[in-house]
Amino acid sequence: MRHSSVKHALSGKRILITGTTGFLGKVILEKIMREVPDVAGIYLLIRGNKAYPNEAARFRGDVLGSSIFEHLREHDPFGLHAFCRDKIHCIAGEITQPRFGLTEREYEILAGSVDVFIHSAASVNFHEPLDQALLVNALCLAHIADFAVDAGDIPVIQISTCYVNGQNNGLIREAVYSPARVEMPVEPGGYVEVQALLAALESEMAVVLSCCRDDEKARSQALTELGLKEANRYGWGDTYTFTKWIGEQILLRKMQGKTLTIVRPSVVESCLKEPKPGWIESVKVTDAILLAYARDKVSYFPARKAGVVDIIPVDLVANAVLLSAAEALMEPCRQRIYQACSGSRNPLGVDRYIKTICGEVKQNWHKYPKLTQKQPKRTFVPVNKTVFVAAVTLAKWGLTLIDRLMLRGTDHRSPALKLVESTLRLTSIYATYTSPYYVFNNDRLMDLAERMGATDRALFPVDAALIDWDVYFREIHVRGLNHYGLEDRSVQPASELTADEAEIGAASGETASGV
C-alpha cells in the first residue's frame, strides 16, 4: 500500500478515548491497535463498576475480554500483550465532574500527555431521567472543552448521532439544525444558544425534585416523563437525541476558534467486514423489532414503507472517526460536522428492509437458535403510525378500565395491559426510525475520504455504497446477531423479566444504558 495520511497523522500521537466499554468505542480502539500500532499511547478514561473494582480490572474484563479482540488474540497475541503493557493507560476518571474528578496534579499530567481527544461515551437510554441524560450527554461536554484548552488546544472528536436533527424533514445535511417545533435560530458562530433552554429545564426539574423529595422511584419516573415531554415539545422523539443535540450546541459554542469535529452516525449495526463480519455487542435499535418478530411478539408495527431507514455498520463509523481525527491533527483550528450514514449513498427502503431481514429469519430460522426456536408464523405488516397509535391507545384505555374494575393496583397490572404499554413505548422510540420523512446526507464525509486518497479509502472505508444490503442482512448481520449479540435462551435472566423481554427491553433502553 502507498502512503496513508491517517497512519502518518496518528503515528506517534497520544490519544485520549472515552466510552471504550461501549459498542463503538471498542471498535475504534481495536482498529487503532490493529492498523496504527505505532501510536505513542492510548489513554482510556474509564471507571470501575460493581463487576470490576477499578479501571484496570474493567479494561481487562469489559474491554480486552470482548470478542472484538479475537482477531488480534489469534493473529498477534504477543503484539497485543506488548501494546496493552506499553501503550494502554487506564485513568480512573468521571466525565461528568470538573477536571474529570481527578486531583489537580493528576489532571495536569493527563492534560500534558494527550494530543487528541475522542469522546465516545454517552448514555444511550432513550428513557433516561432528564437530569442524568443532561449530565452525561450535554453538560459534561463543557468539561471536555475545558480539558481540550488546558491540554494545549488539542482537537476534540465528538461522537454524536444523526438524529439530533429531531423531527426536521427532507435532506438532512452535515450542519447544525434548529428544533423543529420551537424557534431557536442558529447563531453566526454556527450553534444554537441553549442557555435559556437549560435554565428552563433546570427550573422544571427543581419542581419535580421538590414534589418527590422522599420517594426515589417516583422522582426517577417523574424526571423520565419530564424528559420525554420536553423532548417532544422541542421536536425530538426521545430524551437521548434531545440531550445529544443540546450537547452539540454547548461544545460548538465553547470551542469557537478551536479544533472540533462532530461525527454523527445513524443507526449503528454489526461490522460489515473488520475485524469480523457481523460482530455486534447486544441488541441494537432496529434489532428489537426483528427480535420481537422472530419470537412472534409482534406482527403489526408503524412504519412508512416509502421511507429510507438509515443503517450503518460499526466498522465504517470507526473509520470515519479515525479519518476525522487525522484531518483534525493535520488541519487544526476548524469546526467540522460529518455524518456516517447510508441514506444518500445507498438508500435502504423501509419496505425492502422489512422483507429482507424478516424473510431471512422466517426462511432460515433453524440457523439462528438464539434468535428464535421455531419458525415465525406471522407476516410482519407495516401500518400507518396514526392509526396504529390510536388503536393501541384505545386498547390501553379499555384494559386500564378493566384493571380498575378488578381492583388491580399499578404494580399488579394485567399481562395484556403491560404488553400494550410496552408497545406504546416501543412505538414512541422506533417510529422515528421506521416512519422517516428525512434522508441523511454525507457529501462532506465522502469528500474527506476522497481527499485522503486511495490508500486510506481502502484501509479506512466509510462509503455505504460498498454495502450490498441483501448480502449484509442475509449472510452477515442476522448471523452475527445470533452469534455475538444474543445470550443463550436456555439461561433465564436473574430478574422477573423473561429472556425475550430482557433483550427487547435492552434495545429500547428500558433495562440498559451504555457509557
Secondary structure by P-SEA (a helix, b strand, c coil): ccccaaaaaaccbbbbbcccccaaaaaaaaaaaaccccccbbbbbcccccccccaaaaaaccccccccaaaaaaccaaaaaaaaaccbbbbbcccccccccccaaaaaaaaacccbbbbccccccccccaaaaaaccccaaaaaaaaaaaacccbbbbbbbccccccccccccccccccccbbbbbccccccccaaaaaaaaaaaaaaaaaacccaaaaaaaaaaaaaaaaaaaccccaaaaaaaaaaaaaaaaacccbbbbbbbccccccccccccccccccccaaaaaaaaaacccccccccccbbbbbbcaaaaaaaaaaaaaaaaacccbbbbbbbcccccbbbbaaaaaaaaaaaaaacccccccccccccccccccccaaaaaaaaaaaaaaaaaaaaaaccccccccaaaaaaaaaaaaaacccccccccbbbbcaaaaaaaaaacaaaaaaccccccccaaaaaaaccaaaaaaccccccccccccccccaaaaaaaaaaccccccc
